Amino acid sequence: LCSNPRNIYAALDEFFNDEQDLDISGVVKVQRQLELTELPLILQIQIQRVEFDKVRYIPIKNIDPLPFDEQLYMDKYITGGVPSQAKAEYETKKLQLKKLKERQSQMLAINDVGQSVKNAISQTRKFLETDFIQTEMEMDTEELKETTKYLSQVQDEIEEKTAKLGLEISLLEKSIDEHFEQYKKHPYSLFAVFVHRGEASYGHYWIYIKDFEKNIWRKYNDETVSEVPESEVYNFADGNTATPYFLAYI
């Protein structure tokens, strides 16, 4: 979860498309690619949530949500599951998304005093419009008006570009999520979710298991077994410390 993937597919992409260069006999470097030659009856996915804080030198728990669905399709991760052209187009989209997000990060970056470019311009404009500047500083009134007008225009342009970039990212993410929509020959159904609530060094565990015959979820929490709504199993709210760390699909 170090790179904060948007969903379970993005996390699997990182695992299978691990862009490592392997040194073969010290002569040539090749890029490692992973794919499955066959699929298991039970697919188990571990979500690594414990990270090491290099500043405080302690283990910490990553509680960022990692959305997953009831159905998981593994076509793009198995040999011959999807055409190579579709994979190439998918990788191109992901590269475009990476570049857009880098631009977005630059536009929204915060400096050492906690200000973004947009906020800094806004605060400067507001300061120039105060009574102190207009009465105490020996500045030409028209020049002052032109300066504040220009800063206001720059602020509007930044807001417009930020909104446009956000929309581009949203549309591209949707396109990426739907790219392999037609390839569904290898489906899995979620039947167990292991959950941990707490921090890296302590907490409590329980498990949700689906009863396919009755189409219900049950929560096994120590000696207590109870039926729960799907909304509890698929709870991806920010700040929720009850986080799935192991998924079982069949």
Residue pairs with C-beta under 8 A, 6 or more apart in sequence:
1 11
1 47
1 48
1 49
1 51
1 62
1 64
1 66
2 51
2 62
3 14
4 64
5 11
5 13
5 14
5 66
6 67
6 173
7 66
7 67
7 68
7 177
8 45
8 66
8 67
8 68
8 69
8 72
8 247
9 177
11 47
11 66
12 45
12 77
13 94
15 34
16 33
16 34
16 35
16 77
17 33
17 34
17 91
18 32
18 34
19 31
19 32
20 31
20 32
21 29
21 30
21 31
21 32
22 29
22 30
22 31
22 32
23 29
24 30
35 77
35 78
35 79
36 74
36 77
36 78
36 79
37 78
37 79
38 78
39 74
39 78
39 186
41 250
42 248
42 249
42 250
43 72
43 74
43 188
43 248
43 249
43 250
44 246
44 247
44 248
44 249
45 246
45 247
45 248
45 249
46 245
46 246
47 66
47 243
47 244
47 245
47 246
47 247
48 245
49 61
49 62
49 63
49 196
49 200
49 243
49 245
50 59
50 60
50 61
50 62
50 200
51 59
51 60
51 61
51 62
52 58
52 59
52 60
53 59
53 60
58 200
59 200
59 201
60 199
60 200
61 196
61 198
61 199
61 200
61 203
61 241
61 243
63 239
63 240
63 241
63 243
65 236
65 237
65 238
65 240
65 243
66 236
66 244
67 234
67 236
68 190
68 234
68 244
68 247
69 190
70 189
70 190
71 187
71 188
71 189
71 190
72 187
72 188
72 189
72 190
72 249
73 180
73 183
73 184
73 186
73 187
73 188
74 81
74 186
74 187
74 188
75 81
75 82
75 180
75 183
75 184
75 185
75 186
76 82
76 86
76 87
76 90
76 180
76 183
78 186
81 183
81 185
81 186
82 180
82 183
86 179
86 180
86 183
89 179
90 176
90 179
90 180
93 172
93 175
93 176
93 179
94 176
96 172
97 169
97 172
97 173
97 176
100 165
100 168
100 169
100 172
101 169
103 165
104 162
104 165
104 166
104 169
107 117
107 118
107 158
107 161
107 162
107 165
108 116
108 162
109 116
109 117
110 116
111 120
115 123
117 158
118 155
118 158
118 159
118 162
121 151
121 154
121 155
121 158
122 155
124 151
125 148
125 151
125 152
125 155
127 133
128 144
128 147
128 148
128 151
129 148
133 139
133 144
134 141
134 144
188 249
188 250
189 210
189 212
189 249
189 250
190 210
190 247
190 248
190 249
191 209
191 210
191 212
191 248
191 249
191 250
192 207
192 208
192 209
192 210
192 247
192 248
193 207
193 208
193 233
193 244
193 246
193 247
193 248
194 205
194 207
194 244
194 245
194 246
194 247
194 248
195 205
195 206
195 207
195 208
195 242
195 243
195 244
195 245
196 203
196 204
196 205
196 242
196 243
196 245
197 203
197 204
197 241
197 242
197 243
198 204
198 241
199 241
203 241
206 219
206 220
206 221
206 222
207 219
207 220
208 217
208 218
208 219
208 220
208 228
208 232
208 233
209 217
209 218
209 220
210 216
210 217
210 218
211 217
211 218
216 227
217 227
217 228
217 229
217 230
217 232
217 233
218 225
218 226
218 227
218 228
219 225
219 226
219 227
219 228
219 232
235 242
